Amino acid sequence: MDEVGSREIKICCATFYESDLVRIFLGDILHPGGLALTEHVGNVIGLNLDDRVLDVACGRGASAVHLAETFGCHVTGLDYGAENVAAAIALAADRGVAHLTAFRQGDAEGLPFDDGAFDALISECSFCTFPDKFTAAEEMARVLRQGGRLGLTDMTVSGPLPEDLESLLGWVACIAGAATPEEYVATLRTAGFTHFTLEDQGHALLELVDEVRRKLLGVELAVGLGKLDLADLDLSEGKRLARRAVELIQNGVVGYTLIAAKCGS
């Protein structure tokens, strides 16, 4: 993918996930499993109050704030969208953990941090949207100290996707850029990660899609009653993608996987 196409995907994803309509469907927690899975990731990688943690593609800060509250660690959140960063800073202040958090705008493929700056790193439902996954993985390894821990949860696939999902909307919907768990591990291993642990979290994905489908019905009703203006959003396409997602999850084509690893040998 060329640089222009890569930048287009990043801007489109950031703009999409900052929108009010996305928050109607997903709230401020934009990944399967919600904060319960975030906390589980923290336990799997053994977070503690002395850790410096980086949350890559932190969205509006819900996970970073929850990790700071739960484990007492210092969490730095990074997101491509400026509005998300501002919302994350406000959330941390509102929840009384501003002293344990920091947020900044940046690109996962060029992390604005020093080598070995963090003890642990998490990335939830975002690695699949990075156009250059190997560069992103190298950057994750670079900013972790030797022996640092990675906790990644993401969309996975068991093989090639149908042509109707290989589109920009498919990237934004976290499907078209997904790979197999084995491909993720291979990319991370090449970047310097070792000691992998994988968990199937497909049930969390199915629960999220079912919730989105229920909310789509409510949005459709609100539009019909003239209480909601979707502007240029194609509601029928959203419903189609949701139906296809359920079908693909149930058939084992699409899944959700937790990958934990260490940086270095």
N, C-alpha and C positions, 0 to 999 in steps of 0.2 A: 504494500500500500504506500502511495507517495505521501509526502509531507502535507500537502494540501488536504488530501482525503483524510489523513490521520487527524489533522487539526479540526476538520469539519465534524468528525465524530465526537471529539472531545467537547467542542463548543455545544453541539446539539445535545449531548448527554447532560452537560452541566445545566443548560437552559431548561431542558425537560424536567430534571429532578428538582429545580428550584420553583417550578410552577405551582400555582394554587390548585390546579386540577389534580396533579399527582398527590398532593397532600390530602385531597378529598378521598382518594382511593387508598393511600398507604399511611397517611399521617406523617409524622416526622421520623418514623423508623422504616427505612426503605429496603429492608432485607428480610428474607424468610427467617422464621424462628424468633424474631424480635429480640428484646433485651435478655430473655431467658437463654437464648443461644449465644448471645454475646458473652454473658457471664460464664456459660459452659466453656467457651473458647478460652476465657481467662483462666479458668481452673485447669483446663487441659495443658496450657503452656506454663502453668505455675506462677501466675502473677503475684507479686507481693508489694508491700508499701515502699520498698527501696527501688523499685523498677522505674526506669524511664521508658515510656511506651509511646510508639508512634501509631496513630490510626490513619491509614492511607485511604483517601476518599471518604472522609468522615461525615459527609452530608451536613446535616444541621446540628450535629454534635451529640445526639442522644446516646450513642454507644460510648463515646469518650467520657461523657459526664457520668454515665453509669459505672464504667470501669473505675473512675476516680473515686466515686462514692463507695463502691463495693470493696475494692482492694486497697484503697489509700495510696495508690501509685500516682505518679505525675504523668499525664497523658497530653501529648501534642497531637492535634488533629490537623490534617492537611486536606484541602479540597480544591478542585478546579474552579468552583463557582464562588464568586465574591459574596453573593447574597447568602449562601450557605454558611460561609465563614462568619459573617456578621451575626446570623441567627445563632450559631454555635457559641459565640462569645457571650451573647445575651442570655442563652440558656444556662451556661456555666455560672454566670453571675447570679441569676435568679435562684439557682439551686445551691448557692454557697460554696462552690468548688472552683472559683476563679483562680485561687492560689495553687490549685493542683492541675490546672489545664492551661493550654495555649493553643491558639488556632491561627493558621495562616493559609493564604492562597498559594497554590503551586501545582506542579505537574508530576504525576507518579513516575514518568519516564525521565525526570530530571529533578530528583528530590533536593530541595534547598537546605540540606543539612550536612554537617561534617561527617567524615568517616567515623564509624563506631560510636555515633552519638546516642544510640538507644540500646536498651537491654532486651526489648521485645517489640514486636510489630504485629498489628492485626490489619486485615483487609477483608471487608465483608461485602460479598456480592458486587465486586468492582473489578477484580483482576480480569474477568472475562471481557470487560469493556475496554481494556487498554489495547490500543491497536498494536503496539510493539511490546508484547508480553516479556520477551527475553530481556529487553532493556529495563523494563520495570522490575523484573526479578533481580537483575544485577544491581539496580539501585537499592532495592530492599536489603540485599546482602551487604552492600557497601556501608549503609548507615547503621547496621547492627554491629555490635561488638562480636568478637569471636566467642562462640557459645551462646549468642543471643537466640531468642526463640521467635518463631513465626507461627501465627495462627491465622489461617486463611479459610474462609467459607465462600463457596461460589457455585454458580451454575455449572453443570457438567453434562456432557452428551456421550452417548454410546457409539456414535458413528456420524456420518454426514447428515446434515439437516436437510429437510425438504426445501426446494427452491423458493417457496413463498416466504420463508423466514430469513433468507439471505438478502437482507435489505437494511437500510439505515434505521428504520423503525425496529427491525429485529435486533440491531446492536443496542439501541436505547432500551429495549425490553430485556436486555441481558440474556439473549438467547443465541443470536447469530455469531457472537464472538466466543462462545463457550467451547471448551475442548474436553477430551476424556480425562478422567483423573490421572491416568498414566501419562498423558501428554503434559499435564500441569506439573506432575512430579519430575518428569524429564527436564522440563524447562527450569524448574527450581534447582534441580540437582546440578545442571550445567552452570547455573549462576553461583553455586557454592553451598547449597543447603544439603543437609544430611539428616539421618535418623527420623525418617518420615513415619507419621501415624495418620491413618485415614479413617473417617467415620462417615457412614451414609446418613444424610439428614434429609432424604427425599420427602419425608412426611411433612417437614416444615414448609417446603416449597408448595406442596399440594394444598396445605392449609391456607397459605398466603393467596394462591390463585383462586381458591374457592371464595375467600373473603373479597377479593377484587371483583369477582363475578357478581357477588351479591350487591356490592356497591354500584356496579355498572347498571344494574336493574333500577336502583334508586335514583341514579343520575338520569337514566332514560325517562323515568316518571317525572322528575323535576323539570326536565327539558320540555316534555309534553305539556306540562302545566304552565310553562312560561316562567318558571322560577329560577332557571339557570340558563346562562348563555355559554355554549361551548366554543364560541368563536369558530375557528377553522378546524377544530379537532374532529376527526372522523370517529364518531362513537361506534358505528357499525364495524369499523376496522379494529377498534379496541376489543369489542365483543368477540370478533372472529379470532383475534390473537389469544384471548383468554380461553376460548373453546379449544383451540389448537394446543395450547399449553397443557390443559388437563389431559387431552388425548395423548400427547407425547410423554407426559409424566407417567400416566397409567400404563403405557406400552413400554416403559423403560428406556425411551429414547433420550429423555431429558431428566436430569436429577439434580441433587444439591449435595455437596460433599464438603466435609471439614478436613483440612489438611494441616497438620502440625509438623514442624521441622525445627532443626537447629542450624545455626549459621556456622559453617566450618566443621572440621572433623571432631 
